[in-house]
Amino acid sequence: MKQLNLKNINSRTPYYVHEREDKQHEFYFWSDYGIEYNISFMPNNSIVPSGAIEIGINNRKHKVSPRDPKFLKTLTVIIEEFFECNNDIMLYLAETGDDRQMFRNRLFVIWFNNYENKDNYCMKTAEGKIEGQDNFIALIAKKDNPHLAKSMAEFDETVEILFRT
Amino acid sequence: MENTKKRTPEEVRTAFKESMRRKKEWLEESNAFLEQIHKQRLAGLI
């Protein structure tokens, strides 16, 4: 994965974004509501074996900001910078064992559906149980990704095995 | 983009469980990091 350009990010984000010095491809910022966020990108070949990058989103209070538009804009800019530097497949995955996590997952889908440039991207989601545990998986990619069809097929195949058999 | 061979269902499940384990590990480390950032902010260090 190529390094994201922090200068580009901060030229467009309402919240100032820092890069972790101790970990590659990890960023953090805090909101007007005093909530600190950590955003990470890590390789994950478990869903799409030919290659994907998983985005991790975490906050200190473990709750969703009350419709904080500055948070959504900051997250959007970071994701856009990711796709600007890496025309790769992005994954978001989480266990959905509690209502809070389910709400967070829905929020991720709502974020995408309201994203102003979503026509340039496609998103696929799947939910299912593994050993009694609910799980949520989302794939996001730019429509011009040359490996999109293959990656989608791999995603479908994995979901079929994980959740339907 | 890697060339991939067909995985068995068992390999798929094992790979998924491993990625969820890594995710949990990341969340734990991330929580500790965010607590540290919070304290630094309260102390006016950043």
Backbone of each chain as ProteinMPNN parsed JSONL, in Angstrom:
{"seq_chain_A": "MKQLNLKNINSRTPYYVHEREDKQHEFYFWSDYGIEYNISFMPNNSIVPSGAIEIGINNRKHKVSPRDPKFLKTLTVIIEEFFECNNDIMLYLAETGDDRQMFRNRLFVIWFNNYENKDNYCMKTAEGKIEGQDNFIALIAKKDNPHLAKSMAEFDETVEILFRT", "coords_chain_A": {"N_chain_A": [[0.837, -1.197, 0.0], [0.516, 2.201, -0.85], [1.892, 5.151, 0.653], [-0.258, 7.516, 2.24], [-0.896, 10.946, 1.461], [-0.387, 13.227, 3.795], [-0.448, 15.97, 3.821], [-2.1, 16.616, 1.68], [-4.446, 15.533, 2.703], [-4.904, 17.109, 5.016], [-5.339, 19.543, 3.842], [-7.933, 19.54, 3.182], [-9.566, 18.62, 5.211], [-11.914, 19.161, 7.91], [-11.194, 18.586, 10.557], [-7.984, 18.434, 12.079], [-5.671, 16.136, 10.93], [-3.528, 13.642, 12.195], [-0.596, 11.631, 11.736], [0.224, 8.43, 12.916], [3.249, 7.936, 14.613], [4.391, 5.611, 15.353], [3.23, 3.579, 13.952], [2.623, 2.356, 10.712], [0.526, 3.663, 8.126], [-1.558, 4.55, 9.762], [-3.838, 6.775, 11.288], [-4.889, 9.645, 13.227], [-7.271, 11.743, 14.897], [-9.132, 14.365, 16.574], [-12.43, 15.246, 17.645], [-14.787, 18.041, 17.715], [-16.381, 17.352, 19.767], [-14.815, 16.192, 21.616], [-14.003, 13.625, 21.118], [-11.696, 11.128, 20.374], [-10.338, 9.75, 17.417], [-9.237, 6.86, 15.606], [-7.876, 5.821, 12.629], [-7.195, 3.185, 10.485], [-5.277, 1.385, 7.999], [-4.96, -1.763, 6.689], [-3.477, -4.684, 5.207], [-5.616, -7.252, 3.987], [-6.359, -10.371, 3.132], [-8.337, -12.198, 3.441], [-11.021, -12.124, 2.659], [-11.101, -11.241, 0.034], [-9.079, -12.931, -1.749], [-7.168, -12.256, -3.717], [-6.255, -9.823, -2.99], [-6.673, -7.069, -0.82], [-7.391, -4.089, 1.083], [-7.993, -3.459, 4.411], [-10.057, -1.2, 6.126], [-9.851, 0.289, 9.283], [-11.83, 1.637, 11.836], [-11.979, 3.449, 14.695], [-13.041, 4.728, 17.879], [-12.431, 6.577, 20.913], [-14.494, 6.741, 22.772], [-16.146, 4.803, 21.961], [-18.528, 5.215, 20.636], [-20.897, 6.475, 18.276], [-20.455, 9.57, 16.74], [-22.701, 12.268, 17.283], [-24.109, 12.537, 14.581], [-22.043, 14.077, 13.451], [-21.017, 16.291, 11.171], [-18.467, 17.163, 10.547], [-16.814, 15.088, 11.311], [-17.669, 13.107, 9.509], [-16.909, 14.291, 7.096], [-14.144, 14.43, 7.412], [-13.476, 11.7, 7.561], [-14.333, 10.951, 5.013], [-12.53, 12.38, 3.36], [-10.108, 11.153, 4.032], [-10.588, 8.56, 3.116], [-10.969, 9.092, 0.412], [-8.414, 9.996, -0.228], [-7.031, 7.662, 0.164], [-7.992, 6.143, -2.017], [-7.082, 7.73, -4.046], [-4.337, 7.427, -3.919], [-4.076, 4.68, -3.998], [-5.458, 2.547, -6.11], [-7.253, 0.43, -5.097], [-8.846, -2.479, -3.579], [-11.138, -1.939, -1.023], [-11.907, -2.989, 2.263], [-14.368, -3.294, 4.82], [-14.883, -4.592, 7.917], [-16.682, -6.158, 10.593], [-17.618, -7.495, 13.756], [-20.954, -8.022, 14.746], [-22.045, -8.073, 17.255], [-23.389, -6.558, 19.152], [-25.889, -3.948, 19.71], [-24.774, -1.457, 19.395], [-22.591, -1.854, 17.686], [-23.937, -2.767, 15.441], [-25.349, -0.478, 14.787], [-23.24, 1.184, 14.134], [-22.3, -0.11, 11.857], [-24.474, 0.199, 10.157], [-24.344, 2.919, 9.949], [-22.024, 3.209, 8.504], [-22.844, 2.274, 6.042], [-24.862, 4.114, 5.534], [-23.291, 6.391, 5.428], [-21.915, 5.869, 3.013], [-24.031, 5.758, 1.179], [-24.88, 8.367, 1.198], [-22.755, 9.703, 0.283], [-21.215, 12.139, -1.688], [-19.775, 11.613, -4.055], [-20.413, 9.032, -4.727], [-21.141, 7.748, -7.05], [-18.882, 7.15, -8.435], [-17.937, 4.925, -7.287], [-18.335, 1.517, -6.089], [-20.261, -0.48, -3.858], [-20.46, -3.357, -1.869], [-22.229, -5.387, 0.349], [-22.417, -7.741, 3.074], [-23.962, -9.874, 5.436], [-23.863, -12.131, 8.17], [-23.957, -15.173, 10.175], [-21.322, -16.651, 12.064], [-20.364, -19.366, 13.786], [-22.319, -18.668, 15.703], [-21.905, -15.989, 15.978], [-22.677, -12.773, 14.865], [-21.754, -11.181, 11.855], [-20.454, -8.505, 9.826], [-19.694, -7.449, 6.58], [-18.161, -5.29, 4.271], [-17.432, -4.245, 0.961], [-15.644, -1.877, -0.823], [-14.951, -0.205, -3.81], [-13.327, 1.584, -6.482], [-15.079, 2.257, -9.475], [-13.546, 2.116, -11.735], [-11.579, 0.327, -11.224], [-9.369, -2.06, -12.39], [-9.439, -4.677, -11.562], [-11.893, -5.169, -10.561], [-14.158, -6.859, -11.249], [-13.15, -9.441, -10.843], [-12.499, -9.287, -8.134], [-14.996, -8.83, -6.971], [-16.246, -11.22, -7.586], [-14.709, -12.971, -6.088], [-15.307, -12.014, -3.549], [-18.049, -12.637, -3.397], [-17.897, -15.412, -3.51], [-16.502, -16.015, -1.161], [-18.299, -15.04, 0.775], [-20.457, -16.705, 0.312], [-19.425, -19.157, 1.164], [-18.804, -18.54, 3.853], [-21.211, -17.606, 5.05], [-23.412, -18.931, 3.98], [-23.141, -21.626, 3.892]], "CA_chain_A": [[0.0, 0.0, 0.0], [1.304, 3.436, -0.909], [1.688, 6.102, 1.742], [-1.192, 8.605, 1.959], [-0.273, 12.253, 1.587], [-1.021, 13.906, 4.923], [-0.641, 17.383, 3.453], [-3.342, 16.641, 0.869], [-5.576, 15.258, 3.598], [-5.185, 18.252, 5.885], [-5.784, 20.721, 3.078], [-9.368, 19.413, 2.903], [-10.359, 18.112, 6.344], [-12.256, 20.123, 8.961], [-10.392, 18.246, 11.732], [-6.591, 18.227, 11.726], [-5.353, 14.704, 10.989], [-2.14, 13.31, 12.516], [-0.189, 10.272, 11.382], [0.916, 7.798, 14.033], [4.681, 7.791, 14.338], [4.81, 4.248, 15.694], [2.574, 2.579, 13.098], [2.431, 2.792, 9.334], [-0.84, 3.711, 7.585], [-2.548, 4.799, 10.818], [-4.067, 8.204, 11.457], [-5.782, 9.966, 14.329], [-7.724, 13.126, 15.03], [-10.185, 14.443, 17.579], [-13.571, 16.039, 17.18], [-15.253, 19.146, 18.577], [-17.08, 16.737, 20.904], [-13.81, 15.603, 22.495], [-13.832, 12.192, 20.834], [-10.514, 10.835, 19.564], [-10.561, 8.69, 16.417], [-8.075, 6.194, 15.011], [-8.225, 5.217, 11.33], [-6.045, 2.398, 10.035], [-5.382, 0.62, 6.75], [-4.094, -2.948, 6.811], [-3.765, -5.697, 4.198], [-6.488, -8.341, 4.432], [-6.638, -11.232, 1.978], [-9.238, -13.281, 3.847], [-12.309, -12.039, 1.954], [-10.739, -11.162, -1.39], [-7.712, -13.477, -1.665], [-6.187, -11.648, -4.621], [-5.685, -8.63, -2.36], [-7.539, -5.964, -0.406], [-6.941, -3.34, 2.259], [-9.097, -3.271, 5.365], [-10.047, 0.053, 6.889], [-10.291, 0.168, 10.671], [-12.303, 2.921, 12.372], [-12.22, 3.262, 16.129], [-12.985, 5.963, 18.668], [-12.169, 6.311, 22.329], [-15.708, 6.579, 23.56], [-16.876, 3.669, 21.384], [-19.88, 5.567, 20.222], [-20.948, 7.231, 17.037], [-20.677, 10.999, 16.977], [-24.091, 12.616, 16.978], [-24.234, 13.101, 13.228], [-21.031, 15.129, 13.338], [-20.651, 16.403, 9.752], [-17.009, 17.338, 10.397], [-16.223, 13.742, 11.361], [-17.966, 12.423, 8.238], [-16.097, 14.912, 6.043], [-12.749, 14.024, 7.635], [-13.382, 10.298, 7.151], [-14.463, 10.921, 3.55], [-11.282, 12.858, 2.742], [-9.086, 10.111, 4.228], [-10.918, 7.455, 2.201], [-10.685, 9.556, -0.954], [-6.959, 10.032, -0.399], [-6.635, 6.262, 0.003], [-8.258, 5.711, -3.395], [-6.252, 8.553, -4.926], [-2.981, 6.857, -3.892], [-4.137, 3.218, -4.198], [-6.735, 2.123, -6.702], [-7.273, -0.916, -4.539], [-10.128, -2.905, -3.016], [-11.191, -1.635, 0.411], [-12.855, -3.8, 3.032], [-14.719, -2.896, 6.182], [-15.549, -5.73, 8.534], [-16.879, -6.044, 12.034], [-18.602, -8.35, 14.41], [-22.134, -7.195, 15.037], [-22.593, -8.728, 18.436], [-24.246, -5.709, 19.986], [-26.637, -2.937, 18.965], [-23.887, -0.341, 19.092], [-21.825, -2.21, 16.501], [-24.873, -2.809, 14.316], [-25.632, 0.906, 14.437], [-22.027, 1.682, 13.482], [-22.268, -0.672, 10.507], [-25.507, 0.882, 9.368], [-23.845, 4.27, 9.712], [-21.041, 3.096, 7.43], [-23.623, 2.148, 4.806], [-25.518, 5.412, 5.344], [-22.231, 7.302, 4.97], [-21.644, 5.628, 1.6], [-25.207, 6.11, 0.369], [-25.002, 9.827, 1.137], [-21.478, 10.246, -0.196], [-21.52, 12.914, -2.904], [-19.142, 11.029, -5.246], [-20.576, 7.572, -4.67], [-21.318, 7.195, -8.402], [-17.577, 6.673, -8.923], [-17.559, 3.758, -6.484], [-19.405, 0.556, -5.839], [-20.174, -1.076, -2.528], [-21.174, -4.614, -1.686], [-22.217, -5.733, 1.772], [-22.961, -9.055, 3.424], [-24.075, -10.12, 6.879], [-24.184, -13.523, 8.459], [-23.465, -15.737, 11.437], [-20.281, -17.678, 12.086], [-20.316, -19.904, 15.15], [-23.227, -17.918, 16.564], [-21.524, -14.572, 16.036], [-23.068, -12.001, 13.677], [-20.654, -10.455, 11.224], [-20.801, -7.596, 8.734], [-18.557, -7.21, 5.678], [-18.447, -4.397, 3.143], [-16.356, -4.032, -0.008], [-15.786, -0.63, -1.589], [-13.897, -0.047, -4.816], [-13.655, 2.502, -7.562], [-15.637, 1.507, -10.614], [-12.54, 1.927, -12.783], [-10.558, -0.627, -10.788], [-9.313, -3.112, -13.418], [-9.647, -6.0, -10.955], [-13.171, -5.121, -9.845], [-15.011, -8.03, -11.501], [-12.54, -10.589, -10.175], [-12.604, -9.084, -6.68], [-16.41, -9.021, -6.612], [-16.524, -12.66, -7.665], [-14.062, -13.576, -4.921], [-16.099, -11.596, -2.382], [-19.284, -13.441, -3.404], [-17.547, -16.799, -3.214], [-16.173, -16.078, 0.274], [-19.543, -14.839, 1.538], [-21.244, -17.93, 0.134], [-18.846, -20.181, 2.052], [-18.865, -18.132, 5.265], [-22.539, -17.332, 5.602], [-24.522, -19.672, 3.392], [-22.968, -23.088, 3.935]], "C_chain_A": [[0.876, 1.253, 0.0], [0.909, 4.376, 0.231], [0.676, 7.185, 1.338], [-0.48, 9.933, 2.203], [-1.025, 13.079, 2.642], [-1.321, 15.374, 4.616], [-1.922, 17.542, 2.625], [-4.557, 16.472, 1.762], [-5.926, 16.515, 4.384], [-5.57, 19.526, 5.139], [-7.301, 20.695, 2.869], [-10.207, 19.007, 4.108], [-10.702, 19.218, 7.346], [-11.497, 19.847, 10.266], [-8.959, 17.979, 11.281], [-6.211, 16.756, 11.951], [-3.851, 14.516, 11.242], [-1.861, 11.885, 12.039], [0.532, 9.679, 12.572], [2.386, 7.596, 13.672], [5.126, 6.347, 14.514], [4.194, 3.19, 14.781], [2.317, 3.157, 11.71], [0.95, 2.748, 8.958], [-1.9, 3.847, 8.678], [-2.614, 6.293, 11.106], [-4.961, 8.441, 12.667], [-6.138, 11.443, 14.313], [-8.758, 13.161, 16.145], [-11.231, 15.461, 17.135], [-13.887, 17.177, 18.142], [-15.955, 18.616, 19.825], [-16.111, 16.024, 21.852], [-13.617, 14.111, 22.288], [-12.606, 12.008, 19.93], [-10.792, 9.645, 18.655], [-9.231, 8.137, 15.923], [-8.553, 5.508, 13.73], [-6.993, 4.441, 10.859], [-6.342, 1.731, 8.689], [-4.429, -0.563, 6.87], [-4.466, -3.985, 5.744], [-4.65, -6.803, 4.78], [-6.877, -9.167, 3.197], [-7.664, -12.325, 2.299], [-10.56, -13.286, 3.075], [-12.09, -12.042, 0.449], [-9.291, -11.64, -1.478], [-6.71, -12.864, -2.62], [-5.677, -10.307, -4.098], [-6.698, -7.552, -2.052], [-6.918, -5.289, 0.804], [-8.151, -3.104, 3.149], [-8.953, -1.928, 6.061], [-10.561, -0.236, 8.298], [-10.684, 1.549, 11.18], [-12.633, 2.692, 13.842], [-12.262, 4.624, 16.806], [-12.968, 5.64, 20.151], [-13.436, 6.053, 23.117], [-16.578, 5.434, 23.049], [-18.325, 4.019, 21.088], [-19.804, 6.425, 18.969], [-21.195, 8.688, 17.385], [-22.086, 11.362, 16.559], [-24.192, 13.349, 15.638], [-23.259, 14.265, 13.008], [-20.588, 15.244, 11.877], [-19.151, 16.573, 9.556], [-16.294, 15.987, 10.471], [-16.425, 13.044, 10.016], [-17.106, 12.968, 7.109], [-14.632, 14.467, 6.179], [-12.537, 12.574, 7.195], [-13.43, 10.183, 5.623], [-13.159, 11.316, 2.873], [-10.184, 11.795, 2.867], [-9.329, 8.95, 3.26], [-10.631, 7.857, 0.748], [-9.179, 9.586, -1.225], [-6.421, 8.602, -0.569], [-6.811, 5.833, -1.463], [-7.461, 6.522, -4.419], [-4.861, 7.918, -5.054], [-2.966, 5.371, -4.243], [-5.475, 2.875, -4.84], [-6.927, 0.65, -6.355], [-8.689, -1.265, -4.071], [-10.09, -2.597, -1.522], [-12.25, -2.509, 1.077], [-13.153, -3.136, 4.361], [-15.391, -4.103, 6.803], [-15.615, -5.593, 10.041], [-17.82, -7.125, 12.514], [-19.777, -7.462, 14.784], [-22.85, -7.756, 16.253], [-23.479, -7.867, 19.307], [-24.887, -4.617, 19.129], [-25.75, -1.782, 18.518], [-23.109, -0.611, 17.803], [-22.725, -2.249, 15.262], [-25.193, -1.4, 13.832], [-24.454, 1.504, 13.663], [-21.943, 1.174, 12.033], [-23.285, -0.008, 9.604], [-25.018, 2.275, 9.002], [-22.831, 4.268, 8.574], [-21.757, 3.021, 6.076], [-24.322, 3.479, 4.493], [-24.503, 6.438, 4.829], [-22.018, 7.128, 3.467], [-22.817, 6.098, 0.742], [-25.39, 7.623, 0.234], [-23.746, 10.512, 0.588], [-21.679, 10.895, -1.572], [-20.918, 12.303, -4.181], [-19.343, 9.517, -5.336], [-20.754, 6.935, -6.057], [-20.006, 6.679, -8.981], [-17.155, 5.364, -8.263], [-18.68, 2.727, -6.484], [-19.164, -0.071, -4.467], [-20.998, -2.35, -2.508], [-21.134, -4.937, -0.208], [-22.781, -7.135, 1.966], [-22.981, -9.175, 4.941], [-24.384, -11.58, 7.103], [-23.549, -13.987, 9.751], [-22.331, -16.731, 11.189], [-20.135, -18.102, 13.538], [-21.117, -19.042, 16.128], [-22.952, -16.428, 16.645], [-21.941, -13.871, 14.742], [-21.873, -11.211, 13.156], [-21.165, -9.607, 10.07], [-19.546, -7.362, 7.9], [-19.004, -6.249, 4.581], [-17.214, -4.289, 2.265], [-16.652, -2.718, -0.722], [-14.631, -0.561, -2.578], [-14.327, 0.999, -5.825], [-14.128, 1.687, -8.751], [-14.608, 1.28, -11.71], [-11.402, 0.994, -12.351], [-10.524, -1.802, -11.777], [-9.577, -4.52, -12.871], [-11.015, -6.135, -10.295], [-13.998, -6.405, -10.015], [-14.478, -9.254, -10.765], [-12.721, -10.48, -8.653], [-14.032, -9.305, -6.195], [-16.762, -10.51, -6.592], [-15.911, -13.377, -6.463], [-14.835, -13.252, -3.644], [-17.347, -12.478, -2.278], [-19.003, -14.887, -2.992], [-17.246, -16.974, -1.72], [-17.429, -15.982, 1.121], [-20.41, -16.099, 1.482], [-20.736, -19.02, 1.096], [-19.05, -19.816, 3.526], [-20.281, -18.128, 5.818], [-23.66, -18.236, 5.081], [-24.347, -21.187, 3.442], [-22.733, -23.568, 5.364]], "O_chain_A": [[1.846, 1.349, 0.751], [-0.231, 4.391, 0.697], [0.742, 7.71, 0.227], [0.418, 10.029, 3.04], [-2.134, 13.559, 2.409], [-2.31, 15.937, 5.086], [-2.711, 18.463, 2.834], [-5.563, 17.165, 1.61], [-7.081, 16.939, 4.421], [-6.071, 20.477, 5.74], [-7.891, 21.686, 2.438], [-11.436, 19.045, 4.04], [-9.887, 20.104, 7.604], [-11.189, 20.783, 11.004], [-8.736, 17.374, 10.232], [-6.413, 16.214, 13.037], [-3.016, 15.145, 10.591], [-2.762, 11.051, 11.951], [1.368, 10.345, 13.182], [2.719, 7.146, 12.576], [6.105, 5.909, 13.911], [4.594, 2.027, 14.829], [1.857, 4.289, 11.561], [0.212, 1.882, 9.429], [-3.007, 3.324, 8.544], [-1.595, 6.981, 11.163], [-5.701, 7.55, 13.084], [-5.4, 12.275, 13.785], [-9.211, 12.116, 16.61], [-10.958, 16.387, 16.372], [-13.328, 17.262, 19.236], [-16.108, 19.332, 20.815], [-16.538, 15.335, 22.779], [-13.125, 13.413, 23.175], [-12.488, 12.636, 18.878], [-11.402, 8.66, 19.07], [-8.235, 8.855, 15.834], [-9.502, 4.723, 13.743], [-5.885, 4.977, 10.839], [-7.496, 1.546, 8.304], [-3.237, -0.388, 7.122], [-5.643, -4.143, 5.418], [-4.457, -7.233, 5.917], [-7.628, -8.707, 2.337], [-7.838, -13.264, 1.522], [-11.149, -14.346, 2.863], [-12.778, -12.731, -0.304], [-8.369, -10.843, -1.302], [-5.507, -12.939, -2.369], [-4.773, -9.714, -4.687], [-7.488, -7.164, -2.912], [-6.036, -5.842, 1.462], [-9.19, -2.617, 2.702], [-7.872, -1.564, 6.524], [-11.572, -0.915, 8.478], [-9.954, 2.519, 10.978], [-13.462, 1.848, 14.182], [-11.601, 5.565, 16.365], [-13.424, 4.583, 20.585], [-13.444, 5.231, 24.033], [-17.62, 5.131, 23.63], [-19.227, 3.202, 21.272], [-18.77, 7.016, 18.658], [-22.041, 9.002, 18.222], [-22.607, 10.821, 15.585], [-24.337, 14.57, 15.568], [-23.622, 15.299, 12.448], [-19.856, 14.382, 11.392], [-18.612, 16.178, 8.523], [-15.296, 15.766, 9.785], [-15.494, 12.468, 9.453], [-16.626, 12.212, 6.264], [-13.97, 14.166, 5.186], [-11.545, 12.256, 6.539], [-12.672, 9.423, 5.021], [-12.728, 10.665, 1.921], [-9.425, 11.565, 1.925], [-8.391, 8.425, 2.66], [-10.116, 7.062, -0.038], [-8.73, 9.244, -2.319], [-5.488, 8.362, -1.335], [-5.913, 5.246, -2.066], [-7.2, 6.05, -5.526], [-4.281, 7.875, -6.139], [-1.958, 4.858, -4.73], [-6.511, 2.91, -4.176], [-6.784, -0.238, -7.196], [-9.605, -0.448, -4.159], [-9.132, -2.948, -0.834], [-13.331, -2.736, 0.534], [-12.287, -2.491, 4.953], [-16.381, -4.596, 6.262], [-14.74, -5.005, 10.677], [-18.69, -7.601, 11.785], [-19.602, -6.285, 15.1], [-24.073, -7.895, 16.28], [-24.243, -8.388, 20.12], [-24.49, -4.388, 17.986], [-25.927, -1.209, 17.443], [-22.977, 0.262, 16.945], [-22.328, -1.822, 14.179], [-25.296, -1.151, 12.631], [-24.635, 2.224, 12.681], [-21.573, 1.91, 11.118], [-23.007, 0.307, 8.447], [-25.246, 2.754, 7.891], [-22.78, 5.204, 7.776], [-21.325, 3.63, 5.097], [-24.367, 3.913, 3.342], [-24.793, 7.235, 3.936], [-21.949, 8.111, 2.729], [-22.628, 6.749, -0.286], [-25.986, 8.097, -0.733], [-23.693, 11.734, 0.451], [-22.232, 10.288, -2.489], [-21.484, 12.455, -5.264], [-18.54, 8.811, -5.947], [-20.544, 5.733, -6.223], [-20.008, 5.868, -9.907], [-16.142, 4.77, -8.632], [-19.822, 3.028, -6.833], [-18.033, -0.175, -3.991], [-22.096, -2.406, -3.062], [-20.093, -4.771, 0.428], [-23.526, -7.643, 1.128], [-22.116, -8.639, 5.632], [-25.092, -12.2, 6.308], [-22.719, -13.297, 10.343], [-22.366, -17.53, 10.254], [-19.822, -17.289, 14.407], [-20.658, -18.731, 17.227], [-23.684, -15.691, 17.304], [-21.599, -14.324, 13.65], [-21.091, -10.651, 13.925], [-22.161, -9.934, 9.425], [-18.469, -7.108, 8.44], [-20.097, -6.386, 4.032], [-16.088, -4.245, 2.761], [-17.774, -2.481, -1.169], [-13.481, -0.825, -2.228], [-15.515, 1.269, -6.004], [-13.648, 0.582, -9.003], [-14.758, 0.369, -12.525], [-10.385, 0.889, -13.037], [-11.54, -2.467, -11.977], [-9.897, -5.438, -13.626], [-11.269, -7.09, -9.561], [-14.481, -6.967, -9.032], [-15.234, -10.005, -10.149], [-13.052, -11.458, -7.982], [-14.251, -9.896, -5.137], [-17.473, -10.989, -5.709], [-16.523, -14.281, -5.893], [-14.996, -14.103, -2.77], [-17.662, -12.999, -1.208], [-19.76, -15.497, -2.236], [-17.675, -17.945, -1.097], [-17.608, -16.746, 2.071], [-21.012, -16.501, 2.477], [-21.522, -19.707, 1.749], [-19.417, -20.662, 4.341], [-20.518, -18.596, 6.932], [-24.735, -18.297, 5.677], [-25.254, -21.943, 3.092], [-22.567, -24.766, 5.593]]}, "seq_chain_B": "MENTKKRTPEEVRTAFKESMRRKKEWLEESNAFLEQIHKQRLAGLI", "coords_chain_B": {"N_chain_B": [[-1.984, -7.156, -7.471], [-2.606, -10.389, -6.589], [-1.991, -13.689, -7.899], [-4.282, -16.23, -7.379], [-5.006, -19.393, -5.897], [-7.736, -21.669, -5.877], [-9.536, -21.734, -2.848], [-10.165, -23.965, -0.125], [-13.301, -24.538, 1.634], [-12.716, -24.77, 4.359], [-10.251, -23.472, 4.539], [-11.053, -20.906, 3.888], [-12.753, -20.225, 6.026], [-10.948, -20.415, 8.158], [-9.114, -18.4, 7.473], [-10.757, -16.166, 7.655], [-11.493, -16.167, 10.372], [-9.001, -15.714, 11.485], [-8.503, -13.142, 10.545], [-10.458, -11.73, 11.939], [-9.543, -12.111, 14.483], [-7.163, -10.676, 14.389], [-8.262, -8.196, 14.01], [-9.549, -7.744, 16.461], [-7.315, -7.61, 18.099], [-6.121, -5.335, 17.044], [-8.077, -3.44, 17.731], [-7.9, -3.459, 20.531], [-5.296, -2.487, 20.912], [-5.576, -0.042, 19.664], [-7.492, 1.201, 21.298], [-5.976, 1.574, 23.624], [-4.041, 3.303, 22.643], [-5.632, 5.538, 21.941], [-6.568, 6.311, 24.437], [-4.216, 7.203, 25.564], [-3.645, 9.382, 23.892], [-5.813, 10.968, 24.558], [-5.257, 11.577, 27.253], [-2.889, 13.042, 26.905], [-3.9, 15.206, 25.551], [-5.595, 16.325, 27.462], [-3.701, 17.097, 29.262], [-2.594, 19.118, 27.933], [-0.512, 18.688, 26.246], [-0.57, 18.123, 23.579]], "CA_chain_B": [[-3.01, -8.199, -7.52], [-1.958, -11.69, -6.546], [-2.668, -14.833, -8.499], [-4.726, -17.041, -6.248], [-5.589, -20.693, -6.208], [-9.032, -21.884, -5.224], [-9.392, -22.119, -1.442], [-11.189, -24.871, 0.391], [-14.151, -23.851, 2.627], [-12.017, -24.724, 5.648], [-9.236, -22.409, 4.448], [-11.764, -19.619, 3.894], [-13.205, -19.97, 7.403], [-9.761, -20.183, 8.999], [-8.568, -17.075, 7.133], [-11.673, -15.15, 8.182], [-11.35, -16.137, 11.844], [-7.704, -15.097, 11.769], [-8.593, -11.694, 10.331], [-11.247, -11.166, 13.039], [-8.656, -12.116, 15.655], [-6.253, -9.54, 14.211], [-9.074, -6.981, 14.192], [-9.714, -7.561, 17.912], [-6.007, -7.182, 18.596], [-5.955, -3.94, 16.633], [-8.997, -2.62, 18.53], [-7.336, -3.327, 21.88], [-4.134, -1.591, 20.831], [-6.106, 1.269, 19.29], [-8.114, 1.767, 22.498], [-4.896, 2.03, 24.514], [-3.441, 4.475, 21.993], [-6.556, 6.679, 22.03], [-6.561, 6.75, 25.839], [-2.964, 7.938, 25.726], [-3.84, 10.663, 23.194], [-6.783, 11.717, 25.369], [-4.527, 12.097, 28.416], [-1.962, 14.068, 26.419], [-4.702, 16.388, 25.204], [-6.042, 16.919, 28.732], [-2.521, 17.702, 29.896], [-2.169, 20.225, 27.084], [0.762, 18.338, 25.587], [-0.781, 18.176, 22.112]], "C_chain_B": [[-2.338, -9.572, -7.575], [-2.738, -12.713, -7.36], [-3.053, -15.772, -7.369], [-5.255, -18.38, -6.725], [-6.888, -20.814, -5.425], [-8.818, -22.376, -3.79], [-10.487, -23.116, -1.056], [-12.055, -24.092, 1.381], [-13.463, -23.722, 3.978], [-10.97, -23.615, 5.659], [-9.885, -21.029, 4.513], [-12.168, -19.258, 5.321], [-12.028, -19.657, 8.329], [-9.186, -18.794, 8.752], [-9.449, -15.97, 7.712], [-11.533, -15.022, 9.698], [-10.047, -15.446, 12.238], [-7.784, -13.576, 11.578], [-9.441, -11.037, 11.418], [-10.414, -11.127, 14.329], [-7.704, -10.917, 15.589], [-6.985, -8.22, 14.435], [-9.253, -6.687, 15.69], [-8.426, -7.037, 18.538], [-5.782, -5.706, 18.283], [-6.832, -3.03, 17.487], [-8.449, -2.401, 19.944], [-6.169, -2.336, 21.892], [-4.589, -0.166, 20.533], [-6.75, 1.963, 20.495], [-7.048, 2.33, 23.441], [-4.249, 3.295, 23.944], [-4.336, 5.714, 22.15], [-6.655, 7.21, 23.465], [-5.344, 7.629, 26.105], [-3.078, 9.333, 25.076], [-4.77, 11.562, 24.007], [-6.074, 12.368, 26.567], [-3.566, 13.208, 28.013], [-2.703, 15.36, 26.091], [-5.147, 17.114, 26.48], [-4.895, 17.646, 29.428], [-1.971, 18.878, 29.079], [-0.867, 19.967, 26.351], [0.642, 18.338, 24.061], [-2.022, 18.998, 21.809]], "O_chain_B": [[-1.591, -9.868, -8.507], [-3.959, -12.63, -7.498], [-2.235, -16.072, -6.499], [-5.861, -18.494, -7.79], [-7.091, -20.126, -4.425], [-8.039, -23.296, -3.541], [-11.589, -23.095, -1.604], [-11.601, -23.083, 1.921], [-13.598, -22.707, 4.662], [-10.815, -22.905, 6.653], [-9.341, -20.103, 5.114], [-11.956, -18.132, 5.771], [-12.1, -18.76, 9.169], [-8.817, -18.091, 9.693], [-8.944, -14.959, 8.2], [-11.463, -13.917, 10.237], [-10.003, -14.688, 13.207], [-7.203, -12.817, 12.354], [-9.172, -9.895, 11.79], [-10.565, -10.225, 15.154], [-7.468, -10.237, 16.588], [-6.426, -7.261, 14.969], [-9.127, -5.544, 16.13], [-8.444, -6.147, 19.387], [-5.323, -4.934, 19.125], [-6.387, -1.966, 17.919], [-8.526, -1.298, 20.484], [-6.074, -1.47, 22.762], [-4.051, 0.796, 21.083], [-6.575, 3.166, 20.691], [-7.202, 3.424, 23.986], [-3.95, 4.236, 24.679], [-3.85, 6.803, 22.456], [-6.807, 8.413, 23.679], [-5.432, 8.656, 26.778], [-2.652, 10.332, 25.657], [-4.539, 12.765, 24.127], [-6.267, 13.549, 26.852], [-3.448, 14.211, 28.718], [-2.2, 16.46, 26.323], [-5.085, 18.34, 26.57], [-5.09, 18.667, 30.089], [-1.014, 19.54, 29.482], [-0.201, 20.896, 25.893], [1.627, 18.53, 23.349], [-2.38, 19.169, 20.644]]}, "name": "protein", "num_of_chains": 2, "seq": "MKQLNLKNINSRTPYYVHEREDKQHEFYFWSDYGIEYNISFMPNNSIVPSGAIEIGINNRKHKVSPRDPKFLKTLTVIIEEFFECNNDIMLYLAETGDDRQMFRNRLFVIWFNNYENKDNYCMKTAEGKIEGQDNFIALIAKKDNPHLAKSMAEFDETVEILFRTMENTKKRTPEEVRTAFKESMRRKKEWLEESNAFLEQIHKQRLAGLI"}
